[in-house]
Amino acid sequence: MRKRWSHATNTALLLASTGMGVGAYAGAFPARFGVLSFISVLTAAFFYGGAWWVARSPSVFNMPNQAAYDALPEESQRKVVACTLPFFYWSTTIWLGFLIVGFSFETTAALVVAAVLANIAEGALAIRFLFLKAPRKVREFQEAGQDRSG
C-alpha cells in the first residue's frame, strides 16, 4: 500500500464528491449530495491534519509501550511515526468511500452495510499499522540501540 496510491485515490474521491455536490446544485443529483463535498473535505482535512500533526511532533504519538517509545531518540521516533502515516491516508480513503456510498443510496440498509464495512476496514488498518507495525519498529530501534551500547 504505497502512499502515492492513497493520495491519488483520495484526490479522485474528493473530486467525485465535489462533482456530486456541484451536480446537486445544478439539479443533476438529489439535494442531499449538496453537503457531500463539504463533509468530504472536512473528513480529508481531519485525517491529513492528524498525519501532519503526528509527523511534525512525534512525541505526541501514543504507543502500546509508551515508555520504550519515549526512550527512543527523536530521529527514531520520526521513523516509527513514518510507518504509521499510511493509516491516516488509507483511513481517509475508507471514510470518503463510505460517504459517497452512504449518500448514493437512499436505503438505510446500504448505509448500515457501508458503515460496518468501513469500520471493519478501519479496524484492520489500526491493527496492522498501529498495533503491529509501529511496536515492531520500536522494538527494532530498541534492540539496535542495545546492540550499539552493549
N, C-alpha and C positions, 0 to 999 in steps of 0.2 A: 504494500500500500504506500505508494510514493506520495510525497507531499504535493507535487505539482498536479497529480491526478485529482486530489481532493480540492485543490484550488480551482482547477478547471471545471470540475463538477459543480462546485459551489457557485462559480460565476454563471454557469449555464442555468442552474436552478434559480438564482436571483434574477437573471434576465427573463426566465419563463414566468416567474411570479410577478415581475414588473409588467410584463406583457399582458398577463391575465388581468392585472389591476387596471391597466390602461384600457384593455378591451371591455372591462366592466363599465368604465366611464363613457366609452364610445357606444355602449349598448350591445356589444357582441357577446358578452358573458353576463351571467346573473350578477346582481348588485353586490352579493356577498364577496365577490372577488375584489371589490374596491379596496378592502382593508388588507388583502393578502400581501401586497408588495410592502406595505408599512410593517406588518408583523414579521415578514421575512427579513427585512433589513435589520429590525431590532434583534432577531434571533442571530443573524450573522454577526452583528456588532457585539452581542453578548459573548459568543464563543471566541471570536477572533480577539476581542478585547481581553478575555481571560488568558488566551495564549500569549498575547503581548505582555500582559502583566507578569505572568509566571516566568517568561523568558527574560524579562527586564530585571526582575527581583527574585532570583531562585530561592532566596531564604524564606519566602512566603509559602513555598510549596510544602504541603503536608505529606508525609510518608508513613507507611505502616511501622517502620523502625526509624522514628524521627531522630533519636539520639545518634544513630550511625550516620544518617544523612547530614545532620548538623555538624558532625565531626569532620566531614569532608571539606577540602579547600573549595573556594568559590568556583574555580575553573571546573572541578569535578562535578560540583552541583549543577553547573550550567549544562554539562554533558548529560547528566541524568535527566534534567528538565527537557533537554532537546529530544530525548527519546519518548517523551510523553506528549509533545506538541501534536502529533497526529491524532491523538484522542480528541483534542479540541476541534481540529479541522474536519475529521470524519463525523463528529457529533453534529457539526453544522450541516453536513450533508444529510444526515439522518433526519434532523428536525425540519430542514427545508423540504425534503421529500414528504415528510408527514404532513406539513402544512398544505402542500399542493394537493396531496391525495385527500386530506380532510376537507378542503374547500371544494374539491372537484365532485364529490359525491354527496347527495342530499340525505342519504340514509345514515342513521345512527350506527348501524352495524358496520358499515365501511369505516367510519371514524373510530369505532372501538377496535376493530381489527388492525387498522393502521397504527393506533396508539400502542397496542400490545406489541406489535412487531417492532415499532420504533424503540420501545423500552427494552425489549429483548436484545436488540442490536446495540443499544447504548450500554447495557449491562455487559455484553460480550466485549465491547471496546474497553470499558473500565477494567474488567478483569485482565485483559491482555496487556494494556499499556500501563495502568496504574498499579495493579496488584501483582503482576508477574514480571513485566519487562523492567520497570523502574527499580524495584527492590533488587533484582538480579544485577542491574548496573551498579547499585550502591555496594552490593557485596563484592563485585569485581574491583571497584575502586578501593574498597576497604582492604581486600586481600593484596592488591598491588601496593598499597601503602605499607602494609605489614611486611611484605617481601623486601621493600626498599629499606625499611628501618631495621629489619631483623637479619 
